[in-house]
Amino acid sequence: MNVLNDAEIHELKEKLYQLGIEHRDLDDIVERLYEAAYVDQLQISRIKRRKLQIKDSMTRIESQLIPDLNA
């Protein structure tokens, strides 16, 4: 069981916030790439893969912030 202190909780929430911004920014980039005359599928694929990594990180952080129900 790992109990987080206030500083750790604040740090995780800040990281979650920053990841959310990056995830939304990547959404905007993908949208603009699809609107371009030439669509670079490889670049879009890489961005989507990064978005999935960010989403996984966000999910892990969110699970750390949920109190342990067995405690």
C-alpha positions in Angstrom: 0.0 0.0 0.0 1.4 3.3 -1.1 -0.1 6.4 0.6 0.6 9.6 -1.2 1.3 12.9 0.6 -0.1 16.2 -0.5 3.0 17.2 -2.5 3.0 13.9 -4.4 -0.7 14.3 -5.1 -0.2 17.8 -6.4 2.7 16.6 -8.6 0.6 13.8 -10.1 -2.3 16.2 -10.8 0.1 18.6 -12.4 1.6 15.9 -14.6 -2.0 14.7 -15.5 -2.9 18.3 -16.5 0.3 18.6 -18.7 -0.4 15.3 -20.4 -3.9 16.3 -21.1 -2.7 19.5 -22.8 -0.2 17.5 -24.9 -2.9 15.0 -25.8 -5.2 17.8 -27.0 -2.4 19.5 -28.9 -1.7 16.2 -30.7 -5.4 16.0 -31.7 -5.1 19.4 -33.2 -2.0 18.5 -35.1 -3.6 15.3 -36.5 -6.6 17.3 -37.6 -4.4 19.8 -39.4 -2.4 17.1 -41.1 -5.6 15.5 -42.5 -6.6 18.9 -43.9 -3.2 19.3 -45.7 -2.8 18.7 -49.5 -0.4 15.9 -48.8 -1.2 13.5 -45.9 1.8 11.9 -44.3 0.3 8.7 -43.0 3.6 7.8 -41.2 3.7 11.0 -39.3 0.0 10.7 -38.4 0.6 7.1 -37.2 3.5 8.2 -35.0 1.4 11.0 -33.5 -1.4 8.6 -32.8 1.0 6.2 -31.2 2.3 9.0 -28.9 -1.3 9.9 -28.1 -1.9 6.3 -26.9 1.2 6.4 -24.8 0.0 9.7 -23.2 -3.4 8.2 -22.6 -1.9 5.1 -20.9 0.2 7.4 -18.7 -2.8 9.5 -17.8 -4.7 6.3 -16.9 -1.8 5.1 -14.6 -1.7 8.5 -12.9 -5.5 8.6 -12.4 -5.4 5.1 -10.8 -2.6 6.3 -8.4 -4.9 9.2 -7.4 -7.8 6.9 -6.5 -7.7 6.0 -2.8 -7.2 2.3 -2.1 -10.6 0.9 -1.2 -9.0 -1.9 0.9 -7.3 0.5 3.2 
